Amino acid sequence: MIDTSKYEGHTPAPWWMPSMELRGSSEPVVKMATFKREPSLADRTLIADAPLLLAEVKRLREALRQVSVAGRLDRAQAIARKVIE
C-alpha cells in the first residue's frame, strides 16, 4: 500500500514542462508541470514515484480482475448446485 500522504500539497494538474510532452496514440497524455517556483518536496516525490504508482494501479487492476473471475465462478457454482438439487 502506498502512503499517499507524502503527496499532499502537490501542484494540481495539468502539468507542463516546455519541450517535454509525452504523447499517446494521437492526443497528449501527460503534460509535465511548469512550476512558478521551485517544485515542492511533494511535487518531486510524486514525479519520482510515478513508476511505483503505475505498478500499484496494475496490481490493483489484476486483483479486481481475479475477484471478478472468482465471483463469476462462485455464481456459476451456485447455479450448478441448484440445477443438480
C-alpha positions as CSV (number, residue, x, y, z in Angstrom):
1,M,0.0,0.0,0.0
2,I,1.4,3.4,-1.0
3,D,1.4,6.2,1.6
4,T,-0.3,9.0,-0.3
5,S,0.1,11.5,2.5
6,K,3.5,12.3,1.2
7,Y,1.9,13.9,-1.9
8,E,-0.3,16.3,0.0
9,G,0.2,19.8,-1.3
10,H,1.4,18.8,-4.7
11,T,0.8,21.1,-7.7
12,P,-2.6,20.2,-9.3
13,A,-2.6,19.0,-12.9
14,P,-2.4,19.8,-15.8
15,W,1.3,19.8,-15.7
16,W,3.5,21.2,-18.4
17,M,7.3,21.3,-18.9
18,P,8.5,23.2,-22.0
19,S,9.8,20.9,-24.8
20,M,8.7,17.8,-22.9
21,E,5.3,16.4,-23.9
22,L,4.6,12.7,-23.6
23,R,2.1,11.5,-26.3
24,G,-0.2,8.6,-26.6
25,S,-1.6,7.4,-29.9
26,S,-2.8,10.8,-31.1
27,E,-3.5,13.0,-28.0
28,P,-1.2,14.3,-25.4
29,V,-1.5,12.1,-22.4
30,V,0.8,13.8,-19.8
31,K,2.0,17.3,-19.6
32,M,4.7,17.8,-17.0
33,A,4.3,20.8,-14.6
34,T,5.7,24.2,-15.2
35,F,6.3,25.5,-11.7
36,K,6.2,29.1,-11.0
37,R,8.6,28.3,-8.1
38,E,10.9,25.6,-7.2
39,P,9.0,22.3,-7.2
40,S,8.0,21.3,-3.6
41,L,9.1,18.1,-2.0
42,A,5.5,16.8,-2.6
43,D,5.8,17.6,-6.3
44,R,9.2,16.0,-6.6
45,T,8.1,12.9,-4.7
46,L,5.0,12.5,-6.8
47,I,7.0,12.7,-10.0
48,A,9.7,10.4,-8.8
49,D,7.1,7.8,-7.6
50,A,5.2,7.7,-10.9
51,P,6.5,4.2,-11.8
52,L,5.6,3.0,-8.3
53,L,2.1,4.4,-8.6
54,L,1.7,2.8,-12.1
55,A,2.8,-0.6,-10.7
56,E,0.2,-0.2,-7.9
57,V,-2.6,0.6,-10.3
58,K,-1.6,-2.5,-12.4
59,R,-1.5,-4.7,-9.2
60,L,-5.0,-3.4,-8.1
61,R,-6.5,-4.0,-11.6
62,E,-5.2,-7.5,-11.6
63,A,-6.6,-8.1,-8.1
64,L,-10.0,-6.7,-9.2
65,R,-9.9,-9.0,-12.3
66,Q,-9.2,-12.0,-10.1
67,V,-12.1,-11.1,-7.7
68,S,-14.4,-10.6,-10.7
69,V,-13.4,-14.0,-12.1
70,A,-13.8,-15.7,-8.7
71,G,-17.2,-14.0,-8.3
72,R,-18.4,-15.4,-11.7
73,L,-17.1,-18.9,-10.7
74,D,-19.0,-18.6,-7.4
75,R,-22.2,-17.6,-9.2
76,A,-21.8,-20.4,-11.7
77,Q,-21.2,-23.0,-9.0
78,A,-24.3,-21.8,-7.1
79,I,-26.4,-22.1,-10.2
80,A,-24.9,-25.6,-10.9
81,R,-25.8,-26.6,-7.3
82,K,-29.4,-25.5,-7.8
83,V,-29.6,-27.4,-11.1
84,I,-28.2,-30.6,-9.5
85,E,-30.5,-30.4,-6.5
